[in-house]
Amino acid sequence: MNQSETIFRTAKDIERSIIKQYRKTIWRPFVSALNEYDMIRPGDKIAVCISGGKDSFLLAKCMQEILRHGKMTFGLEFLVMDPGYHPANRKMIEENACRMDIPVKIFESDIFDVVVDVEESPCYLCARMRRGWLYAKAKELGCNKIALGHHFDDVIETILMSMLYGAQVNTMMPKLHSTNFPGMELIRPLYLVREADILSWKEDNGLGFLQCACRFTERIDKEKALEEEVHSSKRQEVKELIRELEKVNPGVAKNIFRSVENVNLDACIGYVKGGERHHFLETYGS
């Protein structure tokens, strides 16, 4: 489909594409994740957090559709936190929300100003600060959950990153309780949706979204013009590693995911439970 055919897609067209054209690759995995991990319950009020990227905007449309066509009654708020976007980026978010018929509530913070001069792990700090602001705003609006747009590829990349760079086995959980905001929960409804399918949905609908609009990323983009290849993060390195592995074994992504569903503690040298470290010798021979 060429640009002239997609440029006039309406909100109804975009919604219809999720339910029909991408029913198998986006809608069904989305519904499966909601059901398998018990993400939504009657009476919930959920703040859908929109960063401006493809994932969060797709999440917003999916949440609108499940509320419209599902069997549960719950509330939705669509939150956009402006951490200091360039005016053109802010305008893009507003225009996409309008085009896709998503009633966003925009509030501002100074996060970019805080992290712009941080040299060590600025993305990690930015993500933590963003989440804190979003929890606080969601709670102010009477929400008991926030929904983020992390997808299947984010999950398997996190698993490998924790092993290769963190020397531990961790995963990105489908839902978790907030430690700093009692009574609040985080859910990830796109947990089983592949990024390639999100990209395909985006292209087919002629949509354009923000990548990452922070000043740190802008600096890296300028450096790319001077170097043949720059890995902006360890996540990108792992993403490329998985892509190469899938060329040899197409099932490798699912196997990475299933590995954290099938942890065999009888064959582990050690593990951590409730913050307490255990070693296999504790029970060896007993």
Backbone torsions as a table, in degrees:
resi	resn	phi	psi	omega
1	MET	NA	128.4	-177.5
2	ASN	-90.1	173.4	-173.1
3	GLN	-60.9	-39.7	-177.9
4	SER	-65.6	-25.5	179.3
5	GLU	-82.1	-21.4	-174.8
6	THR	-103.9	-17.7	-169.0
7	ILE	-65.4	-24.0	-177.1
8	PHE	-104.3	18.5	178.1
9	ARG	-62.9	129.5	-178.4
10	THR	-90.5	173.9	177.6
11	ALA	-59.0	-39.8	179.3
12	LYS	-64.7	-40.0	177.3
13	ASP	-62.6	-42.7	-178.7
14	ILE	-65.3	-43.0	177.6
15	GLU	-62.3	-44.0	-178.6
16	ARG	-63.2	-35.3	-179.1
17	SER	-65.1	-34.3	178.6
18	ILE	-66.4	-44.6	-175.9
19	ILE	-75.3	-33.7	-173.8
20	LYS	-106.1	-69.9	-174.7
21	GLN	-61.3	-38.2	-178.0
22	TYR	-111.0	30.9	-179.5
23	ARG	-61.7	-43.9	-176.1
24	LYS	-75.3	-37.5	-171.1
25	THR	-96.6	-22.6	179.8
26	ILE	-119.2	-55.0	-172.8
27	TRP	-64.5	-48.3	-178.5
28	ARG	-65.2	-45.1	175.8
29	PRO	-61.8	-35.9	177.0
30	PHE	-61.6	-50.0	-179.9
31	VAL	-65.4	-38.5	179.5
32	SER	-61.1	-41.7	179.4
33	ALA	-65.3	-42.4	177.9
34	LEU	-57.4	-43.8	-176.6
35	ASN	-76.4	-46.5	-175.2
36	GLU	-63.6	-36.0	-176.3
37	TYR	-107.3	12.0	173.8
38	ASP	49.5	56.6	-172.0
39	MET	-82.3	-31.9	-175.9
40	ILE	-122.5	136.4	176.4
41	ARG	-127.3	153.9	-179.7
42	PRO	-55.0	135.6	178.9
43	GLY	90.5	-7.8	176.1
44	ASP	-60.9	151.2	168.1
45	LYS	-125.8	115.2	-168.6
46	ILE	-112.7	129.2	174.4
47	ALA	-92.9	111.2	176.8
48	VAL	-86.1	117.7	-172.6
49	CYS	-93.6	119.7	-175.6
50	ILE	-109.8	118.0	-179.0
51	SER	-90.5	-18.2	-176.1
52	GLY	110.9	-8.4	-179.8
53	GLY	-90.0	174.9	-176.9
54	LYS	-61.8	-39.5	-174.3
55	ASP	-66.4	-47.0	-176.6
56	SER	-71.2	-33.1	177.1
57	PHE	-70.7	-39.0	175.2
58	LEU	-63.0	-43.3	177.7
59	LEU	-55.8	-44.9	-179.7
60	ALA	-59.0	-44.3	179.6
61	LYS	-66.4	-40.6	178.7
62	CYS	-62.9	-40.3	179.7
63	MET	-67.7	-38.1	174.7
64	GLN	-60.9	-42.6	-176.7
65	GLU	-69.5	-39.6	-179.6
66	ILE	-69.5	-31.8	175.7
67	LEU	-68.7	-38.5	-177.9
68	ARG	-72.6	-40.0	-172.4
69	HIS	-110.3	-8.3	-178.2
70	GLY	-80.9	-177.5	-175.9
71	LYS	-103.5	1.3	-176.3
72	MET	-109.0	148.5	174.5
73	THR	-103.7	122.1	177.8
74	PHE	-153.4	169.9	-177.9
75	GLY	-107.7	154.4	178.9
76	LEU	-131.5	139.5	167.6
77	GLU	-126.8	141.6	-179.3
78	PHE	-112.5	106.5	-172.7
79	LEU	-103.1	132.1	171.5
80	VAL	-120.8	118.7	174.8
81	MET	-98.2	123.5	176.1
82	ASP	-93.2	103.8	-177.1
83	PRO	-85.0	6.5	-177.6
84	GLY	124.1	35.7	-178.6
85	TYR	-61.1	150.9	166.4
86	HIS	-62.1	143.0	-178.1
87	PRO	-51.4	-35.8	-179.9
88	ALA	-66.4	-36.1	178.5
89	ASN	-71.0	-41.3	176.4
90	ARG	-59.9	-42.5	-179.9
91	LYS	-63.4	-39.5	178.9
92	MET	-61.4	-42.4	178.6
93	ILE	-62.2	-46.3	-179.1
94	GLU	-62.6	-41.6	-179.7
95	GLU	-68.0	-39.6	177.0
96	ASN	-64.8	-40.9	178.6
97	ALA	-62.7	-41.2	179.1
98	CYS	-65.6	-48.0	-178.6
99	ARG	-61.4	-37.1	-176.0
100	MET	-92.5	3.4	176.7
101	ASP	60.0	49.6	177.4
102	ILE	-114.1	114.1	-176.3
103	PRO	-77.9	80.4	-174.6
104	VAL	-77.7	151.3	170.4
105	LYS	-114.5	118.3	-176.2
106	ILE	-103.1	131.1	173.7
107	PHE	-132.6	160.0	-169.9
108	GLU	-114.1	153.0	174.4
109	SER	-144.7	175.8	-179.4
110	ASP	-113.1	29.9	-173.3
111	ILE	-59.9	-43.6	-178.9
112	PHE	-60.5	-37.9	178.1
113	ASP	-64.4	-33.5	-177.6
114	VAL	-73.6	-41.8	-171.9
115	VAL	-95.9	-8.5	-171.9
116	VAL	-60.5	-31.3	-178.4
117	ASP	-100.8	6.5	178.6
118	VAL	-79.3	124.0	-175.9
119	GLU	-90.1	-32.5	-176.9
120	GLU	-101.2	118.4	177.0
121	SER	53.9	52.0	179.1
122	PRO	-65.1	-34.3	-179.3
123	CYS	-66.9	-39.6	178.5
124	TYR	-63.2	-46.1	-180.0
125	LEU	-63.7	-42.9	179.8
126	CYS	-60.6	-45.1	-178.9
127	ALA	-62.6	-42.2	179.3
128	ARG	-64.6	-42.8	-179.7
129	MET	-67.3	-41.2	177.9
130	ARG	-58.2	-46.3	-177.1
131	ARG	-63.9	-39.0	177.8
132	GLY	-61.9	-44.9	177.9
133	TRP	-62.2	-41.8	-178.3
134	LEU	-67.2	-42.2	176.3
135	TYR	-58.8	-46.1	-177.0
136	ALA	-62.8	-44.4	-180.0
137	LYS	-67.7	-40.6	178.8
138	ALA	-61.7	-43.1	179.0
139	LYS	-64.3	-38.7	177.5
140	GLU	-60.5	-32.8	-179.7
141	LEU	-87.5	3.6	177.2
142	GLY	85.3	17.0	180.0
143	CYS	-84.3	150.4	175.4
144	ASN	-111.2	-3.8	178.7
145	LYS	-144.1	150.1	167.8
146	ILE	-118.7	143.1	179.5
147	ALA	-114.0	128.2	178.8
148	LEU	-113.0	156.8	-172.5
149	GLY	-91.4	25.5	177.4
150	HIS	-66.0	139.1	-176.3
151	HIS	-116.5	-177.2	-175.2
152	PHE	-56.0	-42.0	-178.0
153	ASP	-66.9	-34.4	174.3
154	ASP	-59.6	-39.4	-177.1
155	VAL	-65.8	-51.1	-176.3
156	ILE	-70.3	-30.7	175.5
157	GLU	-65.4	-39.3	178.6
158	THR	-63.6	-39.6	179.0
159	ILE	-60.6	-48.8	-178.9
160	LEU	-68.6	-38.5	178.8
161	MET	-60.8	-41.1	-179.2
162	SER	-64.3	-33.8	-180.0
163	MET	-77.6	-47.5	-172.8
164	LEU	-76.9	-33.6	-175.2
165	TYR	-115.8	-18.5	-178.0
166	GLY	-110.1	-7.1	179.8
167	ALA	56.6	39.0	177.4
168	GLN	-153.2	167.1	177.4
169	VAL	-110.1	105.6	178.1
170	ASN	-131.1	158.1	173.2
171	THR	-135.8	166.8	174.5
172	MET	-86.7	111.7	-173.1
173	MET	-73.8	149.1	179.3
174	PRO	-67.3	-25.4	174.5
175	LYS	-158.0	153.5	177.6
176	LEU	-158.8	155.0	177.8
177	HIS	-81.3	141.9	175.6
178	SER	-74.1	136.6	177.5
179	THR	-86.2	-24.9	-177.0
180	ASN	-99.7	-14.6	-179.6
181	PHE	-127.8	87.0	-177.2
182	PRO	-53.9	137.6	178.6
183	GLY	86.9	-6.8	179.6
184	MET	-100.2	144.6	179.6
185	GLU	-128.1	150.2	173.9
186	LEU	-109.6	133.8	177.4
187	ILE	-126.5	154.0	-179.3
188	ARG	-128.8	82.5	-173.8
189	PRO	-66.7	-19.3	178.1
190	LEU	-91.0	19.2	-173.1
191	TYR	-53.2	-32.0	-175.8
192	LEU	-108.2	10.2	-178.0
193	VAL	-96.3	130.0	179.7
194	ARG	-77.4	144.4	-179.0
195	GLU	-63.8	-35.7	-179.8
196	ALA	-59.6	-35.4	179.4
197	ASP	-73.5	-32.9	175.3
198	ILE	-66.2	-42.4	177.9
199	LEU	-62.8	-40.0	178.8
200	SER	-64.3	-44.4	177.2
201	TRP	-59.6	-43.3	178.7
202	LYS	-59.8	-48.6	-177.7
203	GLU	-66.7	-42.8	-178.2
204	ASP	-63.0	-28.1	179.9
205	ASN	-96.0	3.9	178.2
206	GLY	62.1	37.2	-176.3
207	LEU	-98.3	145.3	175.6
208	GLY	-125.7	128.3	-176.0
209	PHE	-126.4	168.0	173.5
210	LEU	-68.1	148.2	169.4
211	GLN	-88.0	-94.3	170.3
212	CYS	-132.2	120.2	-171.4
213	ALA	-99.3	19.8	-178.1
214	CYS	-80.9	161.0	-176.6
215	ARG	-70.0	-29.9	178.3
216	PHE	-63.4	-44.6	179.7
217	THR	-66.3	-38.8	177.8
218	GLU	-58.8	-37.9	180.0
219	ARG	-66.6	-40.5	178.8
220	ILE	-64.1	-41.1	179.8
221	ASP	-59.3	-37.3	178.1
222	LYS	-67.1	-37.7	179.7
223	GLU	-67.7	-27.9	-179.3
224	LYS	-62.4	-27.8	179.2
225	ALA	-69.0	-20.2	-177.5
226	LEU	-98.8	-15.7	-177.7
227	GLU	-123.3	151.2	-177.8
228	GLU	-66.2	-40.8	-179.0
229	GLU	-151.5	132.0	178.6
230	VAL	-131.0	127.0	173.3
231	HIS	-88.2	114.6	-176.2
232	SER	-73.4	-17.2	-179.0
233	SER	-163.1	164.8	175.2
234	LYS	-64.5	-31.7	178.8
235	ARG	-60.7	-40.8	179.0
236	GLN	-64.5	-38.6	177.5
237	GLU	-61.3	-43.8	-179.5
238	VAL	-68.4	-38.1	177.4
239	LYS	-58.1	-43.1	180.0
240	GLU	-70.3	-35.3	177.3
241	LEU	-62.5	-45.9	179.4
242	ILE	-62.9	-40.1	179.0
243	ARG	-59.8	-41.5	179.1
244	GLU	-69.1	-39.6	179.2
245	LEU	-64.8	-35.2	-179.3
246	GLU	-68.6	-22.3	176.2
247	LYS	-66.5	-31.5	179.8
248	VAL	-89.4	-41.9	-178.6
249	ASN	-133.2	100.0	-177.7
250	PRO	-59.7	-18.6	-178.3
251	GLY	-92.8	6.8	-172.6
252	VAL	-64.7	-36.3	-178.8
253	ALA	-63.5	-45.1	178.8
254	LYS	-65.7	-34.9	179.2
255	ASN	-67.8	-38.0	176.2
256	ILE	-61.2	-45.3	-179.9
257	PHE	-61.8	-47.3	-176.5
258	ARG	-68.2	-22.9	-179.3
259	SER	-59.8	-32.0	-180.0
260	VAL	-89.7	-1.6	170.4
261	GLU	-93.8	-14.6	-174.1
262	ASN	-124.3	40.3	179.6
263	VAL	-68.9	121.9	-179.4
264	ASN	-99.4	100.1	-177.9
265	LEU	-66.4	-19.6	177.2
266	ASP	-71.8	-15.1	-178.9
267	ALA	-120.4	28.5	177.3
268	CYS	-111.5	135.8	177.4
269	ILE	-68.2	-37.4	178.2
270	GLY	-159.0	162.9	177.4
271	TYR	-156.0	163.7	179.1
272	VAL	-116.5	130.2	179.5
273	LYS	-134.3	121.1	179.8
274	GLY	60.0	32.4	179.2
275	GLY	81.5	-1.7	-179.1
276	GLU	-106.1	130.1	-177.1
277	ARG	-86.0	136.7	179.2
278	HIS	-124.4	152.3	-178.7
279	HIS	-126.9	147.1	-175.8
280	PHE	-62.8	-23.3	-179.8
281	LEU	-69.5	-17.0	179.0
282	GLU	-59.7	-33.6	-177.4
283	THR	-118.0	1.6	-177.5
284	TYR	-65.3	127.6	177.7
285	GLY	82.0	-2.2	-178.8
286	SER	-86.1	NA	NA
